[in-house]
Amino acid sequence: METPEQVHDAGTAAAAGNPMQLLLATGAFTVCFSVFGSVSAMMPIMKARLGLEPIQVSIAIATPVLLGSLGRIPLGILTDRRGGRMIFPIVMFCSVVPALLMGMVDAYWQVIACGLLIGIALASFSVGAGFVSDWYPPGRQGFALGIYGAGNIGQSLAAYGAPLIASTLGFVWGFWVFAALAFCWSILFLAYARNAPRRGAPKSLADSMAALRQPMSWTLSLFYFLTFGGFVAMSIYLPTLLTDLFKLTPGDAGTRTAGFVLLATGMRPVGGILADRIGGRSVLIWVFPVVMAMACLMTAGAIVPFTIGALGAAAAIGAGNGAVFRLVPEYFPRSVGSVTGLVGAAGGLGGFFPPLVLGALRQSTGSFSYGFVMLALFALVCLIVCWRLGGRPSTPIPATS
């Protein structure tokens, strides 16, 4: 039981921000994302081991994203109601078991089953977003959520590390090392994490659901479908795409994918900080045209323009991710976890469909180019919607209706 003095100290920390809690949450998201990322990083190896067709590879890569997307909604609601201190370790524990099992698969159905369950690691994002935003005042939430979102670097760790570890220690360790990291960090988080002081009673389920019916929550979901969905789709499909299209080795493809993830991840705090200063909409107005241009570059069949397009898109969607999640507490300050769950689910689904589409297009037409044309057109739609959105809200949208 906390004393009044401890509650007062916690309240003061919440007003100023809490770097320790931000570090714990960012680390938790990083190890979760590395568990999730190990599936796509190891897919070129699994493809050769199991003799998979391109569409089978696409389904296997996309499957973890399904639970990782839809699971964000209930986890966000639980975080709003119960806090992230207990929810985050549970999520990490739940991601360890399928990661251990993935190292022992010898049939395609096992890849699909374990991959689906590993999606819980991706769903962890909404837990940390609600947890972190409660510790920071509105003027610093873009910065804090941008730093937290940099946990996407876990994908880079997996993309580079998993093939290297597998070639050195054996196939199973390409998954087991990241499972061990998740287990250790869950213990650390449970020991040292603390929920921010509650301002009033926990919201009811009806209150949490009410924010999800607001049109603005769906608009933000559209933007995140493109920005985070584009990040997930590219980061999980790049190893397969690069080995297929440009005949790179799994190690080389993993290194290039790691570079893509690092750039996108590094730009996420930048987008959040810029959104704190000039507004999330102003950042997005520049992001979407850049994505359109870079998508067009990726239609080229040569590796140099493709690389420029991929890295340019990484920078743009990374900044866009930070900007979108600065807008969530701006419009929904009392329902960050719930709305983050919905918006995050949309972003996850944005990463679920493109690998399937790219795999189907590759198998039917022999080219990935049409998929990148579709990306450019979708960015145009987002730009039009964002342009019509107007400036910052004069008052936040209430949590209940």
Secondary structure, 3 states (H helix, E strand, C coil): CCCHHHHHHHHHHHHHCCHHHHHHHHHHHHHHHHHHHHHHHHHHHHHHHHCCCHHHHHHHHHHHHHHHHHCHHHHHHHHHHHCHHHHHHHHHHHHHHHHHHHCCCCCHHHHHHHHHHHHHHHHCHHHHHHHHHCCCCHHHHHHHHHHHHHHHHHHHHHHHHHHHHHHHHCCCHHHHHHHHHHHHHHHHHHHHCCCCCCCCCCCCHHHHHHHHHCHHHHHHHHHHHHHHHHHHHHHHHHHHHHHHHCCCCHHHHHHHHHHHHHHHHHHHHHHHHHHHHHCHHHHHHHHHHHHHHHHHHCCCCCHHHHHHHHHHHHHHHHHHHHHHHHHHHHHCCCCHHHHHHHHHHHHHHHHHHHHHHHHHHHHHHCCCHHHHHHHHHHHHHHHHHHHCCCCCCCCCCCCCC
